[in-house]
Amino acid sequence: MSFITVKKLSFRYPNNTENVLNDISLEIEKGEKVAIIGQNGAGKTTLVKMLNGLLKAENGDVIVDDWNTKKYTVAKMSRKVGYVFQNPMDQIFHNNVYDEIAFGAKKLKFSQEDVEKYVEKAIKLTGLDSFRKENPYNLPYSTRKFVTIASVIAMNCDVIIMDEPTAGQDFYGMQVLHNLIKELHKEGKTIITITHDMEFVVRNFDRVIVMTNGKVIADGNKRDIFWQFDTLEKSMVKQPYISDLARELELDGKILSVEEFVENYRKID
């Protein structure tokens, strides 16, 4: 069995007349890097909240490392799956950065030595060393995002989910995100993101799941997904800019990067 298995999952919020998720089945292996894309309202956030038990399956099952999320509390599931909220203010409640990052690790009852080890690692990966004594509420939005990412990293869970992590990030922030994803992947972590930033997807993720109207309409390698034009149209997703430009110039290959673009452009007689 895969590390994460979703079986015939459907979900409806209370008082809603229609399902938000409709008969979704998928599997994710340990150590995969997966981007979930699609227009607003496609069901992306609802789906990932079900992976750590924030929402419970009514019809179908979500199984993580042999744990059915129906049978475990969110606190228990956080040992397996960490979720970084889209809005950092939904997650932050301490008045200094260090305590915020350490909170989850302490709740999991790690030893003091491990708490310090994991917090320091998270601070290093997110570039927050100079902010450890600051009040998170006084920090810019982009930095608060890294505080919430660090708090999940410090919990040392197997799966890390990041909801719109690039929101508000400048070039430096994007580089920090790239480096931390690279390092966490080396450690064997499973990394899942929800994002509208296709450049972020092609630089950092291998597998792309496309959703619309509560359904998965495509699931595959990024180099294939971004040339499935019917899928992109249905999900209201655009190609990465460099891919779109390459297509307009009729360059060969499914181009995803500037380097690939330059290499293929040089071949034009």
Buried (B, 14 or more C-beta within 10 A) or exposed (E): EBBBBBBEBBBBEEEEEEBBBBBBEBBBEEBBBBBBBBBEEBBBBBBBBBBBBBBBBEBBBBBBBEBBBEEBEBEBBBBBBBBBBBBBEEBBEBEBBBBBBBBBBBEBEBEEEBBBBBBBBBBBBBBBEEBBEBEBEEBEEBBBBBBBBBBBBBBBBBBBBBBBBBBBBEEEBBEBBEEBBEBBBEEEBBBBBBBBBBBBBBBBBBBBBBBBBBBBBBBBEBBEBBBBEEBBEBBEBEBBEBBBBBBEEEBEEBBBBEEBBEEBEEEEE
